Amino acid sequence: MQELIEAVEERKRSLGWTDEALARALGVSRPLWSQIRSGKRRVTLDVVRGILRTFPDLEAQVMEYLKETA
């Protein structure tokens, strides 16, 4: 999971987005994204969809995450 989260966070930084902007783009609340990032909550299917919709080039990281959690 950590590789996927790190990839999303790196993309957020490169775009100059705030946590709020990233969460909005992913379709989740900022507190939920913060909990996922800190490992307190798992990445849900809705978050996976948001990542793929927002950052389609992260498909390989998403697929690896899904393999790890299957």
Phi and psi restraints in degrees (range 20) as a CNS / XPLOR table:
assign (resid 1 and name C) (resid 2 and name N)
       (resid 2 and name CA) (resid 2 and name C) 1.0 -59.8 20.0 2
assign (resid 2 and name N) (resid 2 and name CA)
       (resid 2 and name C) (resid 3 and name N) 1.0 -37.1 20.0 2
assign (resid 2 and name C) (resid 3 and name N)
       (resid 3 and name CA) (resid 3 and name C) 1.0 -62.5 20.0 2
assign (resid 3 and name N) (resid 3 and name CA)
       (resid 3 and name C) (resid 4 and name N) 1.0 -41.4 20.0 2
assign (resid 3 and name C) (resid 4 and name N)
       (resid 4 and name CA) (resid 4 and name C) 1.0 -64.2 20.0 2
assign (resid 4 and name N) (resid 4 and name CA)
       (resid 4 and name C) (resid 5 and name N) 1.0 -47.0 20.0 2
assign (resid 4 and name C) (resid 5 and name N)
       (resid 5 and name CA) (resid 5 and name C) 1.0 -62.8 20.0 2
assign (resid 5 and name N) (resid 5 and name CA)
       (resid 5 and name C) (resid 6 and name N) 1.0 -42.4 20.0 2
assign (resid 5 and name C) (resid 6 and name N)
       (resid 6 and name CA) (resid 6 and name C) 1.0 -62.5 20.0 2
assign (resid 6 and name N) (resid 6 and name CA)
       (resid 6 and name C) (resid 7 and name N) 1.0 -39.5 20.0 2
assign (resid 6 and name C) (resid 7 and name N)
       (resid 7 and name CA) (resid 7 and name C) 1.0 -64.2 20.0 2
assign (resid 7 and name N) (resid 7 and name CA)
       (resid 7 and name C) (resid 8 and name N) 1.0 -42.2 20.0 2
assign (resid 7 and name C) (resid 8 and name N)
       (resid 8 and name CA) (resid 8 and name C) 1.0 -66.0 20.0 2
assign (resid 8 and name N) (resid 8 and name CA)
       (resid 8 and name C) (resid 9 and name N) 1.0 -43.5 20.0 2
assign (resid 8 and name C) (resid 9 and name N)
       (resid 9 and name CA) (resid 9 and name C) 1.0 -63.8 20.0 2
assign (resid 9 and name N) (resid 9 and name CA)
       (resid 9 and name C) (resid 10 and name N) 1.0 -39.2 20.0 2
assign (resid 9 and name C) (resid 10 and name N)
       (resid 10 and name CA) (resid 10 and name C) 1.0 -63.1 20.0 2
assign (resid 10 and name N) (resid 10 and name CA)
       (resid 10 and name C) (resid 11 and name N) 1.0 -41.9 20.0 2
assign (resid 10 and name C) (resid 11 and name N)
       (resid 11 and name CA) (resid 11 and name C) 1.0 -63.6 20.0 2
assign (resid 11 and name N) (resid 11 and name CA)
       (resid 11 and name C) (resid 12 and name N) 1.0 -41.6 20.0 2
assign (resid 11 and name C) (resid 12 and name N)
       (resid 12 and name CA) (resid 12 and name C) 1.0 -58.0 20.0 2
assign (resid 12 and name N) (resid 12 and name CA)
       (resid 12 and name C) (resid 13 and name N) 1.0 -47.3 20.0 2
assign (resid 12 and name C) (resid 13 and name N)
       (resid 13 and name CA) (resid 13 and name C) 1.0 -63.1 20.0 2
assign (resid 13 and name N) (resid 13 and name CA)
       (resid 13 and name C) (resid 14 and name N) 1.0 -42.6 20.0 2
assign (resid 13 and name C) (resid 14 and name N)
       (resid 14 and name CA) (resid 14 and name C) 1.0 -65.2 20.0 2
assign (resid 14 and name N) (resid 14 and name CA)
       (resid 14 and name C) (resid 15 and name N) 1.0 -28.1 20.0 2
assign (resid 14 and name C) (resid 15 and name N)
       (resid 15 and name CA) (resid 15 and name C) 1.0 -87.9 20.0 2
assign (resid 15 and name N) (resid 15 and name CA)
       (resid 15 and name C) (resid 16 and name N) 1.0 -9.5 20.0 2
assign (resid 15 and name C) (resid 16 and name N)
       (resid 16 and name CA) (resid 16 and name C) 1.0 74.0 20.0 2
assign (resid 16 and name N) (resid 16 and name CA)
       (resid 16 and name C) (resid 17 and name N) 1.0 24.5 20.0 2
assign (resid 16 and name C) (resid 17 and name N)
       (resid 17 and name CA) (resid 17 and name C) 1.0 -83.0 20.0 2
assign (resid 17 and name N) (resid 17 and name CA)
       (resid 17 and name C) (resid 18 and name N) 1.0 151.3 20.0 2
assign (resid 17 and name C) (resid 18 and name N)
       (resid 18 and name CA) (resid 18 and name C) 1.0 -84.6 20.0 2
assign (resid 18 and name N) (resid 18 and name CA)
       (resid 18 and name C) (resid 19 and name N) 1.0 169.0 20.0 2
assign (resid 18 and name C) (resid 19 and name N)
       (resid 19 and name CA) (resid 19 and name C) 1.0 -59.1 20.0 2
assign (resid 19 and name N) (resid 19 and name CA)
       (resid 19 and name C) (resid 20 and name N) 1.0 -38.3 20.0 2
assign (resid 19 and name C) (resid 20 and name N)
       (resid 20 and name CA) (resid 20 and name C) 1.0 -62.4 20.0 2
assign (resid 20 and name N) (resid 20 and name CA)
       (resid 20 and name C) (resid 21 and name N) 1.0 -45.0 20.0 2
assign (resid 20 and name C) (resid 21 and name N)
       (resid 21 and name CA) (resid 21 and name C) 1.0 -64.6 20.0 2
assign (resid 21 and name N) (resid 21 and name CA)
       (resid 21 and name C) (resid 22 and name N) 1.0 -41.6 20.0 2
assign (resid 21 and name C) (resid 22 and name N)
       (resid 22 and name CA) (resid 22 and name C) 1.0 -63.8 20.0 2
assign (resid 22 and name N) (resid 22 and name CA)
       (resid 22 and name C) (resid 23 and name N) 1.0 -48.2 20.0 2
assign (resid 22 and name C) (resid 23 and name N)
       (resid 23 and name CA) (resid 23 and name C) 1.0 -58.0 20.0 2
assign (resid 23 and name N) (resid 23 and name CA)
       (resid 23 and name C) (resid 24 and name N) 1.0 -43.7 20.0 2
assign (resid 23 and name C) (resid 24 and name N)
       (resid 24 and name CA) (resid 24 and name C) 1.0 -60.7 20.0 2
assign (resid 24 and name N) (resid 24 and name CA)
       (resid 24 and name C) (resid 25 and name N) 1.0 -43.8 20.0 2
assign (resid 24 and name C) (resid 25 and name N)
       (resid 25 and name CA) (resid 25 and name C) 1.0 -63.9 20.0 2
assign (resid 25 and name N) (resid 25 and name CA)
       (resid 25 and name C) (resid 26 and name N) 1.0 -35.0 20.0 2
assign (resid 25 and name C) (resid 26 and name N)
       (resid 26 and name CA) (resid 26 and name C) 1.0 -80.5 20.0 2
assign (resid 26 and name N) (resid 26 and name CA)
       (resid 26 and name C) (resid 27 and name N) 1.0 -13.9 20.0 2
assign (resid 26 and name C) (resid 27 and name N)
       (resid 27 and name CA) (resid 27 and name C) 1.0 83.0 20.0 2
assign (resid 27 and name N) (resid 27 and name CA)
       (resid 27 and name C) (resid 28 and name N) 1.0 27.9 20.0 2
assign (resid 27 and name C) (resid 28 and name N)
       (resid 28 and name CA) (resid 28 and name C) 1.0 -129.9 20.0 2
assign (resid 28 and name N) (resid 28 and name CA)
       (resid 28 and name C) (resid 29 and name N) 1.0 170.5 20.0 2
assign (resid 28 and name C) (resid 29 and name N)
       (resid 29 and name CA) (resid 29 and name C) 1.0 -80.0 20.0 2
assign (resid 29 and name N) (resid 29 and name CA)
       (resid 29 and name C) (resid 30 and name N) 1.0 157.3 20.0 2
assign (resid 29 and name C) (resid 30 and name N)
       (resid 30 and name CA) (resid 30 and name C) 1.0 -61.8 20.0 2
assign (resid 30 and name N) (resid 30 and name CA)
       (resid 30 and name C) (resid 31 and name N) 1.0 -43.7 20.0 2
assign (resid 30 and name C) (resid 31 and name N)
       (resid 31 and name CA) (resid 31 and name C) 1.0 -60.7 20.0 2
assign (resid 31 and name N) (resid 31 and name CA)
       (resid 31 and name C) (resid 32 and name N) 1.0 -37.6 20.0 2
assign (resid 31 and name C) (resid 32 and name N)
       (resid 32 and name CA) (resid 32 and name C) 1.0 -64.9 20.0 2
assign (resid 32 and name N) (resid 32 and name CA)
       (resid 32 and name C) (resid 33 and name N) 1.0 -45.6 20.0 2
assign (resid 32 and name C) (resid 33 and name N)
       (resid 33 and name CA) (resid 33 and name C) 1.0 -60.7 20.0 2
assign (resid 33 and name N) (resid 33 and name CA)
       (resid 33 and name C) (resid 34 and name N) 1.0 -40.1 20.0 2
assign (resid 33 and name C) (resid 34 and name N)
       (resid 34 and name CA) (resid 34 and name C) 1.0 -61.5 20.0 2
assign (resid 34 and name N) (resid 34 and name CA)
       (resid 34 and name C) (resid 35 and name N) 1.0 -41.1 20.0 2
assign (resid 34 and name C) (resid 35 and name N)
       (resid 35 and name CA) (resid 35 and name C) 1.0 -67.5 20.0 2
assign (resid 35 and name N) (resid 35 and name CA)
       (resid 35 and name C) (resid 36 and name N) 1.0 -38.6 20.0 2
assign (resid 35 and name C) (resid 36 and name N)
       (resid 36 and name CA) (resid 36 and name C) 1.0 -65.2 20.0 2
assign (resid 36 and name N) (resid 36 and name CA)
       (resid 36 and name C) (resid 37 and name N) 1.0 -47.2 20.0 2
assign (resid 36 and name C) (resid 37 and name N)
       (resid 37 and name CA) (resid 37 and name C) 1.0 -59.9 20.0 2
assign (resid 37 and name N) (resid 37 and name CA)
       (resid 37 and name C) (resid 38 and name N) 1.0 -37.0 20.0 2
assign (resid 37 and name C) (resid 38 and name N)
       (resid 38 and name CA) (resid 38 and name C) 1.0 -85.9 20.0 2
assign (resid 38 and name N) (resid 38 and name CA)
       (resid 38 and name C) (resid 39 and name N) 1.0 -2.3 20.0 2
assign (resid 38 and name C) (resid 39 and name N)
       (resid 39 and name CA) (resid 39 and name C) 1.0 86.3 20.0 2
assign (resid 39 and name N) (resid 39 and name CA)
       (resid 39 and name C) (resid 40 and name N) 1.0 6.3 20.0 2
assign (resid 39 and name C) (resid 40 and name N)
       (resid 40 and name CA) (resid 40 and name C) 1.0 -80.5 20.0 2
assign (resid 40 and name N) (resid 40 and name CA)
       (resid 40 and name C) (resid 41 and name N) 1.0 -22.4 20.0 2
assign (resid 40 and name C) (resid 41 and name N)
       (resid 41 and name CA) (resid 41 and name C) 1.0 -130.9 20.0 2
assign (resid 41 and name N) (resid 41 and name CA)
       (resid 41 and name C) (resid 42 and name N) 1.0 150.6 20.0 2
assign (resid 41 and name C) (resid 42 and name N)
       (resid 42 and name CA) (resid 42 and name C) 1.0 -83.9 20.0 2
assign (resid 42 and name N) (resid 42 and name CA)
       (resid 42 and name C) (resid 43 and name N) 1.0 157.1 20.0 2
assign (resid 42 and name C) (resid 43 and name N)
       (resid 43 and name CA) (resid 43 and name C) 1.0 -72.6 20.0 2
assign (resid 43 and name N) (resid 43 and name CA)
       (resid 43 and name C) (resid 44 and name N) 1.0 123.1 20.0 2
assign (resid 43 and name C) (resid 44 and name N)
       (resid 44 and name CA) (resid 44 and name C) 1.0 -89.6 20.0 2
assign (resid 44 and name N) (resid 44 and name CA)
       (resid 44 and name C) (resid 45 and name N) 1.0 167.8 20.0 2
assign (resid 44 and name C) (resid 45 and name N)
       (resid 45 and name CA) (resid 45 and name C) 1.0 -61.1 20.0 2
assign (resid 45 and name N) (resid 45 and name CA)
       (resid 45 and name C) (resid 46 and name N) 1.0 -36.8 20.0 2
assign (resid 45 and name C) (resid 46 and name N)
       (resid 46 and name CA) (resid 46 and name C) 1.0 -62.6 20.0 2
assign (resid 46 and name N) (resid 46 and name CA)
       (resid 46 and name C) (resid 47 and name N) 1.0 -38.1 20.0 2
assign (resid 46 and name C) (resid 47 and name N)
       (resid 47 and name CA) (resid 47 and name C) 1.0 -68.9 20.0 2
assign (resid 47 and name N) (resid 47 and name CA)
       (resid 47 and name C) (resid 48 and name N) 1.0 -41.2 20.0 2
assign (resid 47 and name C) (resid 48 and name N)
       (resid 48 and name CA) (resid 48 and name C) 1.0 -57.7 20.0 2
assign (resid 48 and name N) (resid 48 and name CA)
       (resid 48 and name C) (resid 49 and name N) 1.0 -45.2 20.0 2
assign (resid 48 and name C) (resid 49 and name N)
       (resid 49 and name CA) (resid 49 and name C) 1.0 -60.7 20.0 2
assign (resid 49 and name N) (resid 49 and name CA)
       (resid 49 and name C) (resid 50 and name N) 1.0 -41.9 20.0 2
assign (resid 49 and name C) (resid 50 and name N)
       (resid 50 and name CA) (resid 50 and name C) 1.0 -63.8 20.0 2
assign (resid 50 and name N) (resid 50 and name CA)
       (resid 50 and name C) (resid 51 and name N) 1.0 -39.6 20.0 2
assign (resid 50 and name C) (resid 51 and name N)
       (resid 51 and name CA) (resid 51 and name C) 1.0 -63.8 20.0 2
assign (resid 51 and name N) (resid 51 and name CA)
       (resid 51 and name C) (resid 52 and name N) 1.0 -46.6 20.0 2
assign (resid 51 and name C) (resid 52 and name N)
       (resid 52 and name CA) (resid 52 and name C) 1.0 -65.5 20.0 2
assign (resid 52 and name N) (resid 52 and name CA)
       (resid 52 and name C) (resid 53 and name N) 1.0 -36.8 20.0 2
assign (resid 52 and name C) (resid 53 and name N)
       (resid 53 and name CA) (resid 53 and name C) 1.0 -68.9 20.0 2
assign (resid 53 and name N) (resid 53 and name CA)
       (resid 53 and name C) (resid 54 and name N) 1.0 -40.7 20.0 2
assign (resid 53 and name C) (resid 54 and name N)
       (resid 54 and name CA) (resid 54 and name C) 1.0 -81.1 20.0 2
assign (resid 54 and name N) (resid 54 and name CA)
       (resid 54 and name C) (resid 55 and name N) 1.0 -38.7 20.0 2
assign (resid 54 and name C) (resid 55 and name N)
       (resid 55 and name CA) (resid 55 and name C) 1.0 -131.3 20.0 2
assign (resid 55 and name N) (resid 55 and name CA)
       (resid 55 and name C) (resid 56 and name N) 1.0 73.3 20.0 2
assign (resid 55 and name C) (resid 56 and name N)
       (resid 56 and name CA) (resid 56 and name C) 1.0 -59.9 20.0 2
assign (resid 56 and name N) (resid 56 and name CA)
       (resid 56 and name C) (resid 57 and name N) 1.0 -23.4 20.0 2
assign (resid 56 and name C) (resid 57 and name N)
       (resid 57 and name CA) (resid 57 and name C) 1.0 -73.7 20.0 2
assign (resid 57 and name N) (resid 57 and name CA)
       (resid 57 and name C) (resid 58 and name N) 1.0 -6.0 20.0 2
assign (resid 57 and name C) (resid 58 and name N)
       (resid 58 and name CA) (resid 58 and name C) 1.0 -92.0 20.0 2
assign (resid 58 and name N) (resid 58 and name CA)
       (resid 58 and name C) (resid 59 and name N) 1.0 17.0 20.0 2
assign (resid 58 and name C) (resid 59 and name N)
       (resid 59 and name CA) (resid 59 and name C) 1.0 -56.4 20.0 2
assign (resid 59 and name N) (resid 59 and name CA)
       (resid 59 and name C) (resid 60 and name N) 1.0 -41.1 20.0 2
assign (resid 59 and name C) (resid 60 and name N)
       (resid 60 and name CA) (resid 60 and name C) 1.0 -61.6 20.0 2
assign (resid 60 and name N) (resid 60 and name CA)
       (resid 60 and name C) (resid 61 and name N) 1.0 -42.3 20.0 2
assign (resid 60 and name C) (resid 61 and name N)
       (resid 61 and name CA) (resid 61 and name C) 1.0 -66.5 20.0 2
assign (resid 61 and name N) (resid 61 and name CA)
       (resid 61 and name C) (resid 62 and name N) 1.0 -38.5 20.0 2
assign (resid 61 and name C) (resid 62 and name N)
       (resid 62 and name CA) (resid 62 and name C) 1.0 -64.5 20.0 2
assign (resid 62 and name N) (resid 62 and name CA)
       (resid 62 and name C) (resid 63 and name N) 1.0 -44.3 20.0 2
assign (resid 62 and name C) (resid 63 and name N)
       (resid 63 and name CA) (resid 63 and name C) 1.0 -62.5 20.0 2
assign (resid 63 and name N) (resid 63 and name CA)
       (resid 63 and name C) (resid 64 and name N) 1.0 -40.9 20.0 2
assign (resid 63 and name C) (resid 64 and name N)
       (resid 64 and name CA) (resid 64 and name C) 1.0 -63.0 20.0 2
assign (resid 64 and name N) (resid 64 and name CA)
       (resid 64 and name C) (resid 65 and name N) 1.0 -43.3 20.0 2
assign (resid 64 and name C) (resid 65 and name N)
       (resid 65 and name CA) (resid 65 and name C) 1.0 -58.4 20.0 2
assign (resid 65 and name N) (resid 65 and name CA)
       (resid 65 and name C) (resid 66 and name N) 1.0 -46.2 20.0 2
assign (resid 65 and name C) (resid 66 and name N)
       (resid 66 and name CA) (resid 66 and name C) 1.0 -64.4 20.0 2
assign (resid 66 and name N) (resid 66 and name CA)
       (resid 66 and name C) (resid 67 and name N) 1.0 -36.1 20.0 2
assign (resid 66 and name C) (resid 67 and name N)
       (resid 67 and name CA) (resid 67 and name C) 1.0 -64.2 20.0 2
assign (resid 67 and name N) (resid 67 and name CA)
       (resid 67 and name C) (resid 68 and name N) 1.0 -42.7 20.0 2
assign (resid 67 and name C) (resid 68 and name N)
       (resid 68 and name CA) (resid 68 and name C) 1.0 -64.7 20.0 2
assign (resid 68 and name N) (resid 68 and name CA)
       (resid 68 and name C) (resid 69 and name N) 1.0 -32.9 20.0 2
assign (resid 68 and name C) (resid 69 and name N)
       (resid 69 and name CA) (resid 69 and name C) 1.0 -97.9 20.0 2
assign (resid 69 and name N) (resid 69 and name CA)
       (resid 69 and name C) (resid 70 and name N) 1.0 -2.5 20.0 2
